[in-house]
Amino acid sequence: MDRNPSPPPEAADGKTDGDVDAIGDTVYSKHWLFSTLTRLINMVTEHSEVNSDGPMQLPDDDEEDLCRVWDMAMDKDVAAFLQEFKATDILLGVIAKSRCQRLTEVCVGILGNIACFPATCLTLSQNEDLGAVLLLLLGDTDPPTLLETCRLLLTCVSQKDVCSLWLQRIRQRTSVRSNLFFIMCSSTNTDLLEKVGELLDKLFDLDEELMKSWITAQPSEEEEDDDGSQSRLDVASCLLEAAKQLRSESPNGLEVYLHALQLLTTVDEGIQTLAAPDGPGKAVWNFVCDVVCEDLCQPTDLPAVLQEQKSILVQAFAVLHALYRCQDQWCSRSDTSKLCNSNISRPVNDTVADLVKNGYLTEKTALTAAASLAQNFRTSVSAFSKMVQV
């Protein structure tokens, strides 16, 4: 007699076989994950035994399964299970033996997702071998791998329980500085430049001493040109080069780099570098002026547009405010400063005129604003008062 199949037998605790195989509260299968990682280990091992130096091709089916693991690792239960299963050591071994850029990228990406949770990030970060390999990967030539490596490092330094551990590693390995500087100066990959900027900005924000050491660092052996001469990559010039690349492509990325430049101006070492006659300060000044005068603060911009631009304007004006004091030490500074001051004052004048015309700015409100600013911004208050009188 035909009938529906019997339900699967229950375990002693009342769970079915399907429940036992599930990872936490998810529908993901432990067995499938085991088999996928085992297949990965076997694939890499076989290739290293047969042709250790030759490139490795990742079959489409295997790539698809590994990308599923990558996505699954964003789940907290899966990340914890992968950690319990020693997936960090497995992936580290694969990365070390890998001769396939796509495979390396996916493995680092899986680790990046595992690191998104404090508990698993702590365990992952305590692996000294993994820490060393990840910092070495910053010297890789594959942009997707570099992107995932920077994302993983940014995730780790953003976790308060492990950030000091990663900062210590980064301080001890000078290649991190030179590799990040090289990426900023040479890459045209928007996503990579954005992530490198976020990482650098976070490092400088967390560790002022690290920032000072990178500002004053002398060229290392790996920065030597082919003829043996040393081409010094200073941090401000590298930040400027990346900001130029992102100017038209990524407003958010540009804002990150402007903030990093602003951080440089908060320490004496940064000001001294930017103020030097042969330093990058004048180039930074000209670039930020162009951004403010040509990309932002247009006479036809509505107030809503300026409101949307306020965060990037804050960073830009903070940099200009700091660099304004450096102009006396730059050669042929007059033309640049006059042009910049003229271009910036034009949209400001137009904005003030509109506020007066529409009744938003009156003598009473102007005096109130001037009184609150007078102590710290005498020059600005004087210019502001003249505009209101006009």
TORLO-316411 format. One record per residue: residue in three letters; z, x, y of N, C-alpha, C in turn. Coordinates in steps of 0.1 Angstrom, whole numbers, plus 5000, padded with zeros to 4 digits. Layout:
N
ALA,Z,X,Y,Z,X,Y,Z,X,Y $
...
END
This chain:
390
MET,5000,5009,4988,5000,5000,5000,5000,5009,5012 $
ASP,4990,5006,5022,4989,5014,5034,5001,5011,5043 $
ARG,5006,5021,5049,5017,5019,5059,5017,5031,5069 $
ASN,5024,5030,5080,5025,5041,5089,5034,5052,5083 $
PRO,5031,5065,5086,5039,5076,5080,5054,5075,5084 $
SER,5062,5081,5076,5076,5081,5079,5079,5090,5090 $
PRO,5089,5087,5098,5093,5096,5109,5097,5110,5104 $
PRO,5096,5120,5112,5100,5133,5107,5115,5133,5105 $
PRO,5120,5142,5095,5134,5142,5092,5142,5148,5103 $
GLU,5154,5143,5105,5163,5147,5115,5172,5159,5110 $
ALA,5175,5168,5119,5184,5179,5116,5198,5173,5116 $
ALA,5207,5182,5113,5221,5178,5112,5227,5173,5125 $
ASP,5221,5178,5136,5227,5174,5149,5219,5162,5155 $
GLY,5210,5156,5146,5203,5144,5151,5190,5147,5157 $
LYS,5186,5159,5158,5173,5163,5165,5162,5164,5154 $
THR,5150,5160,5159,5139,5161,5150,5133,5175,5150 $
ASP,5124,5178,5141,5118,5191,5141,5111,5194,5154 $
GLY,5105,5184,5160,5099,5186,5173,5109,5190,5184 $
ASP,5120,5184,5183,5131,5187,5193,5136,5201,5191 $
VAL,5137,5206,5179,5142,5219,5176,5132,5230,5181 $
ASP,5119,5227,5180,5109,5236,5184,5107,5237,5199 $
ALA,5112,5226,5206,5109,5226,5220,5118,5236,5228 $
ILE,5113,5241,5239,5121,5250,5247,5129,5243,5257 $
GLY,5142,5243,5256,5151,5235,5265,5147,5220,5265 $
ASP,5146,5215,5277,5142,5201,5279,5127,5199,5281 $
THR,5119,5210,5278,5105,5209,5280,5098,5205,5267 $
VAL,5085,5203,5268,5077,5200,5256,5070,5212,5251 $
TYR,5073,5224,5257,5067,5236,5253,5073,5241,5239 $
SER,5064,5246,5231,5068,5250,5217,5072,5264,5216 $
LYS,5084,5266,5210,5088,5280,5207,5079,5287,5198 $
HIS,5074,5280,5188,5066,5286,5178,5053,5291,5184 $
TRP,5047,5282,5193,5034,5286,5199,5036,5299,5208 $
LEU,5048,5299,5215,5050,5310,5224,5053,5323,5216 $
PHE,5060,5322,5205,5062,5333,5196,5048,5339,5191 $
SER,5040,5330,5186,5027,5334,5180,5018,5340,5191 $
THR,5019,5335,5203,5010,5340,5214,5015,5355,5218 $
LEU,5028,5357,5219,5032,5370,5223,5030,5380,5211 $
THR,5032,5375,5199,5030,5384,5187,5015,5388,5187 $
ARG,5006,5378,5189,4992,5382,5189,4989,5392,5200 $
LEU,4995,5390,5211,4993,5400,5222,4997,5414,5218 $
ILE,5009,5415,5212,5014,5428,5208,5004,5435,5198 $
ASN,5000,5427,5188,4990,5432,5178,4977,5436,5184 $
MET,4972,5428,5194,4959,5431,5200,4960,5444,5207 $
VAL,4970,5447,5215,4971,5459,5223,4974,5471,5214 $
THR,4982,5469,5204,4985,5480,5194,4972,5484,5187 $
GLU,4965,5475,5182,4952,5478,5175,4943,5485,5184 $
HIS,4941,5481,5196,4932,5488,5205,4936,5502,5208 $
SER,4950,5504,5210,4954,5518,5213,4953,5527,5201 $
GLU,4953,5522,5189,4951,5530,5177,4937,5534,5175 $
VAL,4928,5524,5178,4913,5527,5176,4907,5534,5187 $
ASN,4910,5530,5199,4903,5536,5211,4913,5536,5223 $
SER,4922,5545,5223,4933,5545,5233,4928,5547,5247 $
ASP,4917,5554,5249,4912,5558,5262,4902,5548,5267 $
GLY,4895,5541,5259,4884,5532,5263,4889,5519,5269 $
PRO,4881,5512,5277,4885,5500,5283,4886,5489,5272 $
MET,4894,5479,5275,4897,5469,5265,4892,5455,5271 $
GLN,4886,5448,5263,4881,5434,5267,4891,5424,5262 $
LEU,4895,5415,5270,4904,5404,5267,4896,5392,5263 $
PRO,4897,5388,5250,4890,5376,5246,4893,5364,5254 $
ASP,4884,5355,5256,4886,5343,5264,4897,5334,5259 $
ASP,4898,5332,5246,4909,5324,5241,4923,5330,5243 $
ASP,4924,5343,5242,4936,5350,5244,4940,5349,5259 $
GLU,4930,5351,5267,4933,5351,5282,4938,5337,5286 $
GLU,4931,5326,5280,4935,5313,5283,4950,5310,5279 $
ASP,4953,5315,5267,4967,5313,5262,4977,5320,5271 $
LEU,4974,5333,5274,4983,5341,5283,4985,5334,5297 $
CYS,4974,5328,5302,4975,5321,5314,4984,5309,5313 $
ARG,4984,5303,5302,4993,5292,5299,5008,5297,5300 $
VAL,5010,5308,5293,5023,5314,5294,5027,5317,5308 $
TRP,5018,5322,5316,5020,5325,5330,5025,5312,5337 $
ASP,5018,5301,5335,5022,5289,5341,5035,5284,5336 $
MET,5037,5285,5323,5049,5280,5317,5062,5287,5322 $
ALA,5060,5300,5326,5071,5308,5330,5077,5303,5344 $
MET,5070,5294,5350,5076,5289,5363,5087,5279,5360 $
ASP,5088,5275,5347,5099,5265,5343,5111,5274,5340 $
LYS,5123,5269,5345,5135,5276,5344,5139,5278,5329 $
ASP,5137,5268,5321,5141,5269,5307,5132,5279,5300 $
VAL,5119,5279,5303,5110,5288,5297,5113,5302,5301 $
ALA,5116,5304,5314,5119,5318,5319,5131,5323,5311 $
ALA,5141,5315,5310,5154,5319,5303,5151,5322,5288 $
PHE,5142,5314,5282,5139,5316,5268,5131,5329,5266 $
LEU,5121,5332,5275,5114,5344,5275,5123,5356,5276 $
GLN,5133,5355,5285,5142,5366,5287,5151,5368,5274 $
GLU,5155,5357,5268,5163,5358,5256,5154,5364,5245 $
PHE,5141,5361,5245,5132,5366,5235,5128,5381,5237 $
LYS,5134,5387,5247,5130,5401,5251,5116,5402,5256 $
ALA,5111,5392,5263,5097,5392,5267,5095,5403,5278 $
THR,5105,5406,5285,5104,5417,5295,5100,5430,5289 $
ASP,5107,5433,5278,5103,5446,5271,5089,5445,5264 $
ILE,5086,5433,5259,5073,5432,5253,5062,5433,5264 $
LEU,5063,5427,5275,5053,5427,5286,5052,5441,5292 $
LEU,5064,5448,5293,5064,5462,5298,5056,5471,5288 $
GLY,5058,5469,5275,5051,5477,5266,5036,5474,5267 $
VAL,5032,5462,5269,5018,5458,5270,5012,5465,5283 $
ILE,5019,5464,5294,5014,5470,5306,5012,5485,5305 $
ALA,5022,5491,5298,5021,5506,5296,5009,5510,5288 $
LYS,5005,5502,5278,4994,5505,5269,4981,5499,5273 $
SER,4981,5489,5283,4969,5481,5286,4958,5490,5292 $
ARG,4946,5487,5287,4934,5493,5293,4925,5482,5298 $
CYS,4931,5471,5302,4924,5459,5307,4931,5454,5320 $
GLN,4924,5455,5331,4930,5451,5344,4935,5436,5344 $
ARG,4927,5428,5338,4931,5414,5338,4944,5411,5330 $
LEU,4945,5418,5319,4957,5417,5310,4969,5422,5318 $
THR,4968,5433,5325,4979,5439,5333,4983,5429,5344 $
GLU,4973,5423,5351,4976,5413,5361,4984,5401,5356 $
VAL,4979,5396,5345,4986,5384,5339,5000,5387,5335 $
CYS,5002,5399,5329,5016,5403,5324,5025,5405,5336 $
VAL,5020,5411,5347,5029,5412,5359,5031,5399,5365 $
GLY,5021,5390,5364,5023,5376,5370,5033,5368,5362 $
ILE,5034,5370,5349,5044,5363,5341,5058,5368,5345 $
LEU,5059,5381,5346,5072,5387,5351,5076,5382,5364 $
GLY,5066,5380,5373,5069,5375,5386,5074,5361,5386 $
ASN,5069,5353,5377,5074,5339,5376,5088,5339,5370 $
ILE,5091,5348,5360,5104,5349,5354,5114,5353,5365 $
ALA,5110,5361,5374,5119,5367,5384,5123,5356,5395 $
CYS,5116,5345,5394,5119,5334,5405,5133,5328,5404 $
PHE,5140,5330,5393,5153,5324,5391,5163,5335,5391 $
PRO,5175,5333,5398,5185,5344,5400,5189,5350,5387 $
ALA,5192,5342,5376,5198,5348,5364,5188,5357,5357 $
THR,5176,5352,5356,5165,5360,5349,5161,5372,5357 $
CYS,5161,5370,5370,5158,5381,5379,5168,5392,5378 $
LEU,5180,5389,5377,5191,5399,5375,5189,5407,5362 $
THR,5186,5400,5351,5184,5407,5339,5171,5416,5339 $
LEU,5161,5410,5345,5148,5418,5346,5150,5430,5355 $
SER,5157,5429,5366,5159,5440,5376,5167,5451,5370 $
GLN,5175,5448,5360,5184,5459,5355,5176,5468,5345 $
ASN,5164,5464,5342,5156,5472,5333,5150,5484,5341 $
GLU,5155,5496,5340,5151,5508,5348,5137,5511,5345 $
ASP,5133,5511,5332,5119,5514,5329,5109,5505,5336 $
LEU,5112,5492,5336,5103,5482,5343,5103,5485,5358 $
GLY,5114,5488,5364,5114,5491,5378,5105,5503,5381 $
ALA,5106,5514,5373,5098,5525,5375,5083,5522,5374 $
VAL,5079,5514,5363,5065,5511,5361,5060,5502,5372 $
LEU,5067,5493,5377,5062,5484,5388,5060,5492,5401 $
LEU,5068,5501,5404,5066,5509,5416,5054,5518,5414 $
LEU,5052,5523,5402,5040,5531,5400,5027,5523,5401 $
LEU,5028,5510,5397,5016,5501,5398,5011,5499,5412 $
LEU,5019,5502,5422,5015,5501,5436,5004,5511,5439 $
GLY,5002,5521,5430,4991,5530,5431,4979,5526,5424 $
ASP,4979,5514,5418,4967,5509,5410,4956,5506,5419 $
THR,4944,5506,5414,4932,5503,5422,4927,5489,5421 $
ASP,4933,5480,5413,4929,5467,5410,4936,5457,5420 $
PRO,4929,5451,5429,4936,5442,5439,4944,5431,5433 $
PRO,4939,5423,5423,4947,5413,5417,4960,5418,5411 $
THR,4960,5430,5404,4972,5436,5399,4981,5440,5410 $
LEU,4976,5446,5421,4984,5449,5432,4991,5437,5439 $
LEU,4983,5426,5440,4988,5414,5445,5000,5409,5437 $
GLU,4999,5408,5424,5010,5403,5416,5022,5413,5416 $
THR,5019,5426,5417,5030,5435,5417,5038,5433,5430 $
CYS,5031,5432,5441,5038,5430,5454,5045,5416,5454 $
ARG,5039,5406,5448,5046,5393,5447,5059,5395,5440 $
LEU,5059,5402,5428,5071,5404,5420,5081,5412,5428 $
LEU,5077,5423,5435,5087,5431,5442,5093,5423,5454 $
LEU,5085,5414,5460,5090,5406,5471,5100,5396,5466 $
THR,5097,5390,5455,5106,5381,5448,5120,5387,5445 $
CYS,5119,5399,5440,5131,5407,5436,5140,5411,5449 $
VAL,5133,5416,5459,5141,5420,5471,5146,5409,5479 $
SER,5140,5397,5476,5145,5385,5483,5157,5378,5476 $
GLN,5161,5384,5464,5172,5379,5457,5185,5387,5461 $
LYS,5195,5381,5466,5206,5389,5472,5213,5397,5461 $
ASP,5213,5392,5449,5221,5399,5439,5215,5412,5434 $
VAL,5202,5414,5436,5195,5425,5431,5187,5433,5442 $
CYS,5187,5428,5454,5179,5435,5465,5184,5449,5467 $
SER,5197,5452,5467,5202,5466,5469,5197,5475,5458 $
LEU,5196,5470,5446,5191,5478,5435,5176,5482,5437 $
TRP,5168,5473,5442,5154,5476,5444,5152,5485,5456 $
LEU,5160,5482,5467,5159,5491,5479,5162,5505,5475 $
GLN,5172,5507,5467,5176,5521,5462,5164,5527,5455 $
ARG,5157,5520,5446,5146,5525,5439,5135,5529,5449 $
ILE,5132,5520,5458,5121,5522,5468,5124,5535,5476 $
ARG,5136,5536,5481,5140,5548,5489,5137,5561,5481 $
GLN,5140,5561,5468,5139,5573,5460,5125,5576,5456 $
ARG,5115,5567,5458,5102,5570,5454,5093,5569,5466 $
THR,5089,5581,5471,5081,5582,5483,5067,5577,5481 $
SER,5062,5576,5469,5049,5571,5467,5047,5556,5471 $
VAL,5058,5549,5471,5058,5535,5475,5053,5534,5490 $
ARG,5058,5542,5498,5054,5543,5512,5039,5546,5514 $
SER,5035,5557,5508,5021,5561,5509,5011,5551,5503 $
ASN,5015,5545,5492,5006,5535,5485,5005,5522,5494 $
LEU,5016,5518,5500,5015,5506,5508,5007,5509,5521 $
PHE,5009,5521,5526,5002,5524,5538,4987,5525,5535 $
PHE,4984,5531,5524,4969,5532,5520,4963,5518,5518 $
ILE,4970,5508,5512,4965,5495,5511,4962,5489,5524 $
MET,4972,5490,5533,4970,5484,5547,4959,5490,5554 $
CYS,4956,5502,5552,4945,5509,5560,4931,5507,5553 $
SER,4931,5504,5540,4918,5504,5533,4914,5491,5527 $
SER,4923,5482,5525,4920,5469,5518,4913,5459,5527 $
THR,4904,5451,5522,4898,5440,5529,4902,5427,5522 $
ASN,4911,5428,5513,4915,5416,5505,4926,5408,5513 $
THR,4923,5397,5518,4932,5389,5527,4945,5386,5520 $
ASP,4944,5381,5508,4957,5377,5500,4965,5390,5498 $
LEU,4959,5401,5494,4967,5413,5492,4974,5418,5505 $
LEU,4966,5418,5516,4972,5423,5528,4983,5414,5533 $
GLU,4982,5401,5531,4993,5392,5535,5005,5395,5527 $
LYS,5004,5397,5514,5016,5399,5505,5022,5413,5508 $
VAL,5014,5423,5511,5019,5436,5514,5027,5435,5527 $
GLY,5021,5428,5537,5028,5426,5550,5041,5419,5548 $
GLU,5042,5409,5540,5054,5402,5537,5065,5411,5531 $
LEU,5060,5419,5521,5069,5428,5514,5074,5439,5524 $
LEU,5066,5445,5532,5070,5455,5542,5079,5449,5552 $
ASP,5076,5437,5557,5084,5431,5567,5098,5428,5561 $
LYS,5099,5424,5549,5112,5421,5542,5120,5434,5541 $
LEU,5113,5444,5536,5120,5457,5535,5126,5462,5548 $
PHE,5118,5461,5558,5123,5466,5571,5134,5457,5577 $
ASP,5133,5444,5574,5143,5435,5578,5157,5437,5571 $
LEU,5156,5441,5558,5168,5443,5550,5174,5457,5552 $
ASP,5166,5467,5555,5171,5481,5555,5165,5489,5567 $
GLU,5173,5489,5577,5169,5496,5589,5167,5511,5587 $
GLU,5176,5517,5578,5174,5531,5576,5162,5534,5568 $
LEU,5157,5526,5559,5145,5527,5552,5133,5527,5562 $
MET,5134,5518,5572,5123,5517,5582,5123,5529,5590 $
LYS,5134,5535,5594,5135,5547,5602,5129,5559,5595 $
SER,5132,5559,5582,5127,5571,5574,5112,5570,5572 $
TRP,5106,5558,5571,5092,5556,5570,5085,5559,5583 $
ILE,5092,5556,5594,5086,5559,5608,5084,5574,5610 $
THR,5095,5581,5606,5095,5596,5608,5090,5604,5597 $
ALA,5086,5598,5586,5082,5605,5574,5070,5614,5577 $
GLN,5070,5626,5571,5059,5636,5572,5050,5634,5560 $
PRO,5037,5638,5561,5028,5636,5550,5032,5643,5537 $
SER,5031,5636,5526,5034,5642,5513,5021,5647,5507 $
GLU,5023,5654,5495,5012,5660,5489,5001,5650,5485 $
GLU,5005,5638,5481,4995,5628,5477,4987,5623,5489 $
GLU,4991,5626,5501,4983,5622,5513,4974,5633,5518 $
GLU,4972,5644,5510,4963,5654,5514,4949,5650,5512 $
ASP,4940,5654,5521,4926,5652,5520,4920,5662,5509 $
ASP,4907,5660,5506,4901,5669,5496,4901,5683,5501 $
ASP,4900,5686,5514,4900,5699,5519,4913,5706,5520 $
GLY,4924,5698,5516,4937,5704,5516,4945,5700,5529 $
SER,4938,5695,5539,4945,5691,5552,4952,5678,5550 $
GLN,4962,5676,5558,4971,5664,5557,4967,5653,5567 $
SER,4963,5642,5562,4960,5631,5572,4972,5621,5572 $
ARG,4979,5622,5583,4992,5614,5584,4989,5599,5587 $
LEU,4994,5591,5578,4993,5577,5579,5006,5572,5585 $
ASP,5007,5569,5598,5019,5564,5604,5020,5549,5602 $
VAL,5032,5544,5602,5034,5530,5598,5028,5521,5609 $
ALA,5029,5524,5622,5024,5515,5632,5009,5514,5631 $
SER,5002,5525,5629,4987,5525,5628,4983,5517,5616 $
CYS,4990,5518,5605,4987,5510,5593,4989,5495,5595 $
LEU,5000,5492,5601,5003,5478,5604,4992,5472,5613 $
LEU,4988,5480,5623,4977,5476,5632,4964,5474,5625 $
GLU,4961,5483,5616,4948,5482,5609,4948,5469,5601 $
ALA,4959,5466,5594,4959,5454,5586,4959,5441,5595 $
ALA,4966,5442,5606,4966,5431,5615,4952,5428,5621 $
LYS,4944,5438,5623,4930,5436,5628,4922,5429,5617 $
GLN,4924,5433,5605,4917,5427,5593,4920,5412,5592 $
LEU,4933,5409,5595,4937,5395,5593,4935,5386,5605 $
ARG,4932,5392,5616,4932,5385,5629,4924,5372,5628 $
SER,4912,5372,5623,4903,5360,5622,4905,5353,5609 $
GLU,4911,5359,5599,4912,5353,5586,4925,5346,5583 $
SER,4936,5351,5588,4949,5345,5584,4959,5346,5596 $
PRO,4960,5335,5604,4970,5335,5614,4984,5338,5609 $
ASN,4988,5332,5597,5001,5335,5592,5003,5349,5588 $
GLY,4993,5355,5583,4994,5370,5579,4995,5378,5592 $
LEU,4987,5375,5602,4988,5382,5615,5002,5381,5621 $
GLU,5008,5369,5620,5022,5367,5625,5032,5377,5618 $
VAL,5030,5378,5605,5039,5387,5597,5038,5401,5602 $
TYR,5026,5406,5604,5024,5419,5609,5029,5422,5623 $
LEU,5027,5412,5631,5033,5413,5645,5048,5414,5644 $
HIS,5054,5406,5635,5069,5407,5634,5073,5421,5629 $
ALA,5065,5426,5619,5068,5440,5615,5067,5450,5626 $
LEU,5057,5449,5634,5055,5457,5646,5067,5456,5655 $
GLN,5071,5443,5657,5083,5441,5666,5095,5447,5660 $
LEU,5097,5447,5647,5109,5454,5641,5109,5469,5644 $
LEU,5097,5475,5645,5096,5489,5648,5102,5492,5662 $
THR,5100,5482,5671,5105,5485,5685,5120,5483,5687 $
THR,5127,5479,5676,5141,5477,5677,5149,5490,5674 $
VAL,5142,5501,5671,5149,5513,5668,5143,5524,5677 $
ASP,5151,5534,5680,5146,5545,5689,5134,5552,5683 $
GLU,5135,5554,5670,5124,5562,5663,5111,5554,5665 $
GLY,5111,5541,5664,5099,5533,5666,5094,5534,5680 $
ILE,5102,5533,5690,5098,5533,5704,5093,5547,5707 $
GLN,5099,5558,5702,5094,5571,5705,5080,5573,5699 $
THR,5078,5568,5687,5064,5569,5681,5054,5561,5689 $
LEU,5057,5549,5693,5048,5541,5701,5046,5546,5715 $
ALA,5056,5553,5721,5055,5557,5735,5048,5571,5736 $
ALA,5046,5578,5725,5040,5591,5725,5025,5590,5731 $
PRO,5021,5599,5740,5008,5598,5745,4997,5598,5735 $
ASP,4999,5605,5724,4988,5605,5714,4992,5596,5702 $
GLY,5002,5587,5704,5006,5578,5694,4998,5565,5693 $
PRO,5002,5556,5685,4995,5543,5683,4999,5532,5693 $
GLY,5008,5535,5702,5014,5524,5710,5003,5518,5719 $
LYS,4994,5526,5725,4984,5520,5734,4975,5511,5726 $
ALA,4971,5516,5714,4962,5508,5706,4968,5494,5702 $
VAL,4981,5495,5699,4988,5483,5696,4989,5473,5708 $
TRP,4992,5479,5719,4992,5471,5732,4979,5464,5734 $
ASN,4968,5472,5733,4955,5466,5736,4951,5455,5726 $
PHE,4955,5457,5713,4952,5447,5703,4960,5434,5706 $
VAL,4973,5435,5708,4981,5423,5710,4977,5416,5723 $
CYS,4973,5424,5733,4968,5417,5745,4955,5409,5742 $
ASP,4946,5415,5734,4934,5408,5731,4937,5395,5723 $
VAL,4947,5396,5713,4951,5384,5706,4956,5373,5715 $
VAL,4965,5377,5724,4971,5367,5733,4960,5361,5742 $
CYS,4952,5369,5748,4943,5365,5758,4930,5359,5753 $
GLU,4926,5363,5741,4913,5358,5736,4915,5347,5725 $
ASP,4925,5349,5717,4927,5339,5706,4937,5328,5709 $
LEU,4947,5331,5718,4957,5322,5721,4956,5319,5736 $
CYS,4965,5311,5741,4967,5309,5756,4953,5306,5763 $
GLN,4945,5298,5758,4932,5294,5765,4935,5283,5775 $
PRO,4927,5284,5787,4930,5274,5797,4927,5260,5793 $
THR,4919,5258,5783,4916,5244,5778,4925,5239,5767 $
ASP,4934,5248,5763,4943,5244,5752,4953,5233,5757 $
LEU,4954,5223,5748,4964,5212,5750,4978,5217,5748 $
PRO,4988,5211,5753,5002,5215,5751,5005,5216,5736 $
ALA,4999,5206,5728,5002,5206,5714,4997,5219,5707 $
VAL,4986,5224,5712,4981,5237,5706,4990,5248,5709 $
LEU,4995,5249,5721,5005,5260,5724,5018,5258,5716 $
GLN,5021,5246,5714,5033,5243,5706,5031,5249,5691 $
GLU,5019,5247,5686,5016,5252,5673,5016,5267,5672 $
GLN,5013,5273,5683,5011,5288,5684,5024,5295,5688 $
LYS,5035,5287,5690,5046,5293,5696,5053,5304,5688 $
SER,5052,5303,5675,5059,5313,5666,5051,5326,5667 $
ILE,5038,5326,5667,5030,5338,5668,5031,5344,5682 $
LEU,5032,5335,5692,5033,5339,5706,5046,5347,5708 $
VAL,5057,5342,5702,5070,5348,5703,5069,5363,5698 $
GLN,5063,5365,5686,5061,5378,5681,5053,5387,5690 $
ALA,5042,5381,5695,5033,5389,5703,5039,5393,5716 $
PHE,5046,5384,5723,5052,5387,5736,5064,5397,5733 $
ALA,5071,5396,5722,5082,5405,5719,5077,5419,5718 $
VAL,5065,5421,5712,5059,5434,5710,5055,5439,5724 $
LEU,5048,5431,5732,5044,5435,5745,5055,5438,5754 $
HIS,5066,5430,5753,5078,5433,5762,5083,5447,5759 $
ALA,5084,5451,5746,5089,5464,5742,5080,5475,5746 $
LEU,5067,5473,5745,5057,5483,5748,5055,5485,5763 $
TYR,5058,5475,5771,5056,5475,5785,5063,5487,5791 $
ARG,5075,5490,5786,5083,5502,5791,5077,5515,5787 $
CYS,5067,5515,5778,5061,5528,5773,5049,5532,5781 $
GLN,5044,5523,5790,5031,5526,5796,5031,5539,5804 $
ASP,5042,5542,5810,5043,5554,5819,5039,5567,5811 $
GLN,5041,5566,5798,5039,5578,5790,5025,5578,5783 $
TRP,5017,5568,5786,5003,5567,5780,4993,5572,5791 $
CYS,4983,5579,5787,4973,5584,5796,4963,5572,5799 $
SER,4958,5572,5812,4949,5562,5816,4953,5548,5813 $
ARG,4966,5545,5816,4971,5532,5813,4968,5521,5822 $
SER,4964,5525,5835,4963,5515,5846,4953,5504,5843 $
ASP,4941,5508,5837,4930,5498,5835,4935,5488,5825 $
THR,4941,5493,5814,4946,5484,5803,4956,5474,5808 $
SER,4966,5480,5815,4977,5471,5820,4972,5461,5830 $
LYS,4963,5465,5839,4959,5455,5849,4951,5444,5842 $
LEU,4942,5448,5832,4934,5438,5825,4943,5428,5818 $
CYS,4952,5434,5811,4961,5425,5802,4969,5416,5811 $
ASN,4975,5421,5822,4984,5413,5830,4976,5402,5837 $
SER,4963,5405,5841,4955,5395,5847,4951,5384,5837 $
ASN,4947,5388,5825,4943,5379,5815,4954,5370,5811 $
ILE,4966,5375,5809,4978,5367,5805,4982,5358,5816 $
SER,4982,5363,5829,4987,5355,5840,4978,5342,5842 $
ARG,4965,5344,5839,4956,5332,5841,4960,5320,5833 $
PRO,4961,5321,5820,4965,5308,5813,4979,5304,5816 $
VAL,4988,5313,5819,5001,5309,5824,5001,5302,5837 $
ASN,4993,5307,5846,4992,5300,5859,4986,5286,5857 $
ASP,4976,5284,5848,4970,5271,5846,4980,5262,5840 $
THR,4988,5267,5830,4998,5259,5824,5009,5254,5834 $
VAL,5013,5263,5842,5023,5259,5852,5018,5249,5862 $
ALA,5005,5251,5866,4999,5241,5875,4998,5227,5869 $
ASP,4995,5226,5856,4994,5213,5849,5008,5207,5849 $
LEU,5018,5215,5846,5032,5209,5846,5036,5204,5859 $
VAL,5033,5211,5870,5036,5206,5883,5028,5193,5886 $
LYS,5015,5193,5883,5007,5182,5886,5011,5169,5879 $
ASN,5016,5171,5867,5020,5159,5859,5035,5155,5861 $
GLY,5042,5163,5870,5055,5159,5874,5066,5164,5864 $
TYR,5062,5173,5854,5071,5178,5844,5079,5190,5850 $
LEU,5073,5197,5860,5080,5208,5866,5082,5205,5881 $
THR,5094,5204,5885,5098,5201,5899,5106,5213,5905 $
GLU,5109,5212,5918,5116,5222,5924,5130,5224,5917 $
LYS,5136,5212,5914,5149,5212,5908,5149,5219,5894 $
THR,5140,5215,5886,5139,5220,5872,5135,5235,5872 $
ALA,5127,5239,5882,5123,5253,5883,5135,5262,5887 $
LEU,5143,5257,5897,5154,5264,5901,5165,5266,5890 $
THR,5166,5255,5882,5175,5255,5871,5171,5266,5861 $
ALA,5158,5266,5857,5153,5276,5848,5154,5290,5853 $
ALA,5151,5291,5866,5152,5305,5873,5166,5310,5872 $
ALA,5176,5301,5875,5190,5306,5875,5194,5311,5862 $
SER,5190,5304,5851,5194,5308,5838,5187,5321,5833 $
LEU,5175,5324,5839,5168,5336,5835,5170,5348,5845 $
ALA,5176,5346,5856,5176,5356,5867,5183,5369,5863 $
GLN,5193,5368,5855,5201,5380,5852,5193,5390,5844 $
ASN,5186,5385,5834,5179,5394,5825,5164,5396,5827 $
PHE,5158,5387,5835,5143,5388,5836,5140,5386,5851 $
ARG,5144,5396,5859,5142,5395,5873,5127,5395,5877 $
THR,5119,5403,5871,5104,5404,5874,5098,5391,5870 $
SER,5101,5385,5858,5095,5373,5854,5099,5361,5863 $
VAL,5111,5361,5867,5116,5350,5876,5109,5351,5889 $
SER,5107,5363,5894,5100,5364,5907,5086,5359,5906 $
ALA,5078,5363,5895,5065,5358,5894,5065,5343,5892 $
PHE,5074,5337,5884,5076,5323,5881,5078,5315,5895 $
SER,5086,5321,5903,5089,5314,5916,5077,5313,5925 $
LYS,5069,5324,5925,5057,5325,5933,5047,5314,5928 $
MET,5046,5313,5915,5036,5303,5909,5040,5289,5913 $
VAL,5053,5286,5913,5058,5273,5916,5056,5270,5931 $
GLN,5058,5280,5940,5055,5278,5954,5041,5275,5957 $
VAL,5032,5281,5949,5017,5279,5951,5014,5264,5947 $
END
